[in-house]
Structures are given as C-alpha cells and as structure tokens.
Amino acid sequence: MNMWNTLAEYIQRLLGITLRLEDFNDQSLPFYLNSIFSFRTGILEGHSFLFCALKAEYLPTPSQLANYQVEIHKKSSLEPVFVFPSLSSWNRQRLIESKIPFIVPGKQLYMPMILIDLREHFQRPHTTQDRLSMPAQYLIICQLLNASVEGGTVRQLARTGFYSAISMSRAFEELTALGLADTIPGKTRPLHFLFQRHKLWETALPHLQSPVKKRFYISADYANPEWPLAGLSALSSCTMLDSGALPCFAMGKKDIEILRNQGIIEESPRTDTDIELESWAYNPRILCGPDSPMVDPFSLFLSLQDENDERVRYALNNLLKEYF
C-alpha cells in the first residue's frame, strides 16, 4: 500500500472523514522540492492543504522544513502538511515548537490549524479506575436515554452534538478499550454497544464522573425559566427529598461564560435570594431536551453520587429505578 492510501485510511479511521487526494500539477514549485517530496492536494474540514510526502532517503532538519514550509506556501498559496513514514520524538517536538504541520500515518498527526492528535503509537494498560472523557460519557448517556448512539458513525455523531469528529473518534477508542462497545473496521466504523441499558450503566458507572466543573451564584433577579433544575433542586422535584438551601440550575460552560462577561456572576452567594449555577462540561439541554424542567437523570446521579447524606443516596437510587 502506498503512502497516499495509507494517509487517506488514517484520516478516515481517525476522523471519520473521507480525504480525496488529487495530483498537484502546478509547475510553480522549484525542481529541488519535487526531488524531495511528492505532492497531493486535499480538503479537510473546509481547509485546502498541500500534502508533501517525503520521498528522499534522508529526513530534512526541522529548520530546513521550516524554510520549505514558507516557500511551498508562498509558491502554491496552499497550506503545506508534511507526511513522513516515521518520526523520532526529538524531531516531532522540534516540529511542534516551530508549528510545522505533519502526519505520520497510523501514528501521529499535528495540524494546529484544525486539530491535534499526538497519541503515542502504543496501547497504554487500562485499569478499572480509568475515567472516560466527557465526549465518551456523553455517548453513554445518550444511549441510555434514547438509544440514539447505537450504529452511529464518528461523522454522524459529531453532527448531532457539539463535539468534533476527532473528539468522537477518541471517544470510540475509549469505549472499545474499556470493553463497553465495539466497532466494525472500515470507512464508516459504526459503534455497537456490548450491553443492554441496565448492564451498560452498571458496567460504565465506575468510569463515569460528575459533569459539574464549578459552581457560581447569581441574583434571583436574573433567573431564567429555561434553565433546567440541577443538584438537590432537581432531585427534590422528583423525590421526597428536601430541595436544599438555594435553587440550583445547570448550564454549559459557554453559557456560563456569557453571564461572566456580563458581570452578573459571583463566586460566592451574596444574599438569601441568590441561586446556584452549576457549570457543566457538556450542555445539559442537549441531553435533557428543550422542554424538560430538570437535567437528565443519569447526569444528575453522577453530579450527586459523592454526597455523604444517606437521604440523598436513597433518593438517587429511587430515581434510577424508574429508568430500568
């Protein structure tokens, strides 16, 4: 298999994107560059690139590649991405420091203009204490709520949420590495879970974490009825538990940042009329839906599972009984 086929397959496997490479017949590049590289053009995420595959027997130094990068871009008006069959960690670090885009198909990719994937080409040992990333956790909860993830591809699932194709690809790898799901090799790589809902939840639970990243406070005068209830406020709305001292709502990080920029968020409560805002790693509205008065039950469970109050634990267990 030649370098170009290997490159296209790597991009497909990593991002779920079909990279169509075309010959570069422009005569604008000097002869010496054509003796060092072979060239193909391609489009990724709306950006046009000139992929420059090394065909010389020696690897140019990082400083030489920096000069080549400038000249190729000047002559072709395309962003060059260098493609190497292999790359030492020392050379890789030098290229990153110089912000020179490169790909080692099947191993590493560095394209700071659209994405970064710097995984080492080996499998790290996994333990039962591994935590799933938020994109992987998001897929688990979507599946538990409405089975909307089963059979989906990287590209399809990236379109439906707010995570990029590369985040979805990494989430696929996490879920398969922990034995929660599997994929069929090929261009589309549909995801298939290995357990039904209740078993999936029980198996995934040790690897899940609270979506709450920080808590803020805001005057009740700024309360929005569209915010979903969270924390003890949400749990009390569907159980016999007391609602707690302050009304609590959840928001995604981007929405929180808007309020912070408006100067109406506080780090600590000021008066008895304040409300609590939880800043979540993902947008709670995407999971609970536009009309739900509270966050989804699985994220709610995760946000409160470390509470020491036995009444809270009892209420959480009763909450999930309704969903299995």
Buried (B, 14 or more C-beta within 10 A) or exposed (E): EEBBEBBBBBBBBBBBBEBEBEEBEEEEBEEEBEEBBBBBBBEBEEEEBBBBBBEEEEBBEBEEBBEBBEBBEEBBEBBBBBBBBEBEEEBBEBBBEEEBBBBBBBBBBBBEEBBEBEEEEEEEEEEEEEEBBBBBBBBBBBBBBEEEBEEBBBBBBBEEBEBBBBBBBBBBBBBBBBEBBEBEEEEBBBBEBEBEBEEBBEBBEEBBBBBBEEBBBBBEEEBEEEBBBBBBBBBBEBBEBEBBEBBBBBBBEEBBEEBEEEEEBBEEBEEEEBBBBBBBBBBBBBBBEEEBEBBBBBBBBBBBBEBEEEEBBEBBEBBBEEBE
